[in-house]
Amino acid sequence: MPRNDDDFTTDLTTNLSELCIDLAVEAASTAALSRAHQPIFPSATKSSATDLVTPSDRAAERFIRAQLSTQRPNDGIIGEEESDLTGTSGLTWIVDPIDGTTNFVFGLPAWGCSIAVTRGDQLLAGAVHIPALSETYSATLGRGARCNGSEIAASATTSFETALVATGFSYRPQRRAQQGVTVARLLPQVRDIRRSGSAAYDLCCVAAGTVDAYYEEGLSLWDLAAGALIASEAGAQVEYSPSGTRTDIAVVASSPGIFELLRSVICG
């Protein structure tokens, strides 16, 4: 009996999800091993003196690209550290080899590898591996989100005043000053604020319900692609704008019951 298109789509997204997980785990684990055996020094900076890049960032992305060139040779790749690769299959991989590089350099645990795959603007699958915490978050479109293979669910809170909210800050001083004003406006209205230093991990925390919400502006697509899908598939309400762009993206992710109020407060 012939298989229908839905069967092929299910098989494809399952395979893509498994590959996201495998690559994220192997790339992040290799970076963690390098971190354990030698001092890590930034080799360069990007948008500002605080926006760090290490040899491990570049090595991890090269590893991922090499694996994809073998296993998915017709797909495109967008990565943080290297030039875009245009594909012919209609699928594009979005790669952040080390999200939370400052944490990585300073030996803090909240860093990991984030990998997602899209068809056009539609996220199909994604994974984030946090090696120091032995946590692998993953999601496939329409099939929920998981951590280490177990299903996870976002917070269902409707109480804004008891919400635990995560955020992050830009590398640019002027934007940081503006973000400080937003934090000062929000903090008296919620339980507390957390800042892990990794957008991908913060979105996974929303997915797991360990924080009720997360917001940040000035992100790039590779910072949030996998985490946004994971949070959405876990039941969070996720919005990022402007859509279809690569950089300077603002994201809000939270329990649906507090989303509108959170957005109104942070937008002033």
Secondary structure, DSSP 8 states (H G I E B T S, - for coil): ----HHHHHHHHHHHHHHHHHHHHHHHHHHHHHHHHHS-----EESSSTTSEE-HHHHHHHHHHHHHHHHHSTTSEEEESSS--B--SSSEEEEEEEEE-HHHHHHT-S--EEEEEEEETTEEEEEEEEEGGGTEEEEEETTS-EEETTEE--------STT-EEEE---SSHHHHHHHHHHHHHHGGGSSEEE--S-HHHHHHHHHHTSSSEEEEEEE-HHHHHHHHHHHHHTT-EEEEESTT-SSSEEEEEE-TTTHHHHHHHHT-
